[in-house]
Every structure is written in C-alpha cells, then in structure tokens.
Amino acid sequence: MIGIGSRSWLAAAALLAIGSNARADAIDGDWCYAAQNLNIQGPQIRTPAGTQAQGNYSRHAFEYVVPVNEAGAGTTVAMQLLGEETMSLTRSPATSPSAPEVWKRCRPIS
C-alpha cells in the first residue's frame, strides 16, 4: 500500500514527466519544402544542396550562411520554429520580395 506522501511524490514525478514532453519541441530534425529538404542537429546543418555546415543554433531558431559551393553563396538563411511541425525560413538579402517559406517536418514514407 502506498502512503499519502508517496502518492504526492509520484504525482509530482508524473507532472514533471508530462512537462518535459510538452517542451520537447526543438528545431532539430528533418525539414521539407516542395522538393527540398534539410536536417538540423544542434549547430550542424545538412543544407538543401547536401552540404554539411555549421550555424548559429538555439532551441527554436537556426541561422547559417550559404556555403561558397552552393547557389546563393553568402546569403544568410534564418529559420524560426513556429510549432512542433512547422518553421519559417527567410533569406537575407532577400532574392525576391516574397513571403517567408513555411517548411514542414518530413514524414517517412512507409
């Protein structure tokens, strides 16, 4: 039999576990937009052209400069997490006055 003190401790532990999962959203992972995809893992990115590069990482944002061997070299690309499944991507200087791209998490095809 579990005493009242033990129940309180178990309830507190359960709430902490639920809270941890609620904050699990991060920009890390695979992202897709039209026929393009990229992958972010901490400060590492695999760009849509397939180049491995370093960037400025925070849990909900990522920024990098397009490498010299890719189209748009020198352009700054900034990404901001909008929700667990979407992020916005902007290029600076903008190549056109269009709205930011809205990227989605890639889904494995089963």
MOWO-V96694 format. One record per residue. N is the residue number from 1. SS is DSSP state (helix for helix, strand for strand, loop for the rest). D_FIRST is the distance of its C-alpha to the first C-alpha in Angstrom with 1 decimal. Layout:
n | ss | d_first
N | SS | D_FIRST
N | SS | D_FIRST
This chain:
n | ss | d_first
1 | loop | 0.0
2 | loop | 3.8
3 | loop | 6.5
4 | helix | 9.8
5 | helix | 11.7
6 | helix | 9.7
7 | helix | 10.2
8 | helix | 13.7
9 | helix | 14.4
10 | helix | 13.4
11 | helix | 15.5
12 | helix | 18.3
13 | helix | 18.3
14 | helix | 18.6
15 | helix | 21.5
16 | helix | 23.2
17 | helix | 23.2
18 | helix | 24.7
19 | helix | 27.2
20 | helix | 28.3
21 | helix | 29.1
22 | helix | 31.0
23 | loop | 33.2
24 | loop | 33.9
25 | loop | 37.4
26 | loop | 40.1
27 | loop | 43.7
28 | loop | 43.2
29 | strand | 43.8
30 | strand | 46.5
31 | strand | 48.6
32 | strand | 51.3
33 | strand | 54.2
34 | loop | 56.9
35 | loop | 57.8
36 | strand | 56.6
37 | strand | 53.3
38 | strand | 52.0
39 | strand | 49.0
40 | strand | 47.5
41 | strand | 45.3
42 | loop | 45.1
43 | loop | 48.7
44 | strand | 50.0
45 | strand | 51.5
46 | strand | 53.2
47 | loop | 55.8
48 | loop | 57.0
49 | loop | 60.0
50 | loop | 57.7
51 | loop | 58.3
52 | strand | 55.6
53 | strand | 55.8
54 | strand | 54.1
55 | loop | 53.3
56 | strand | 51.7
57 | strand | 48.1
58 | strand | 45.5
59 | loop | 42.3
60 | loop | 44.0
61 | strand | 47.6
62 | strand | 50.0
63 | strand | 53.7
64 | strand | 56.2
65 | strand | 60.0
66 | loop | 61.3
67 | loop | 62.6
68 | loop | 66.4
69 | loop | 66.4
70 | loop | 65.1
71 | loop | 66.7
72 | loop | 66.2
73 | loop | 66.1
74 | loop | 65.5
75 | loop | 63.8
76 | strand | 60.5
77 | strand | 57.7
78 | strand | 54.9
79 | strand | 51.7
80 | strand | 49.1
81 | strand | 45.8
82 | loop | 45.8
83 | loop | 42.4
84 | loop | 40.3
85 | loop | 42.9
86 | strand | 46.2
87 | strand | 48.3
88 | strand | 51.8
89 | strand | 54.4
90 | strand | 57.7
91 | strand | 60.6
92 | strand | 62.7
93 | loop | 65.6
94 | loop | 65.1
95 | loop | 67.2
96 | loop | 67.6
97 | loop | 66.6
98 | loop | 63.9
99 | loop | 60.3
100 | loop | 57.5
101 | strand | 56.2
102 | strand | 52.8
103 | strand | 51.1
104 | strand | 48.0
105 | strand | 45.5
106 | loop | 46.9
107 | loop | 45.2
108 | loop | 45.4
109 | loop | 47.5
110 | loop | 45.7
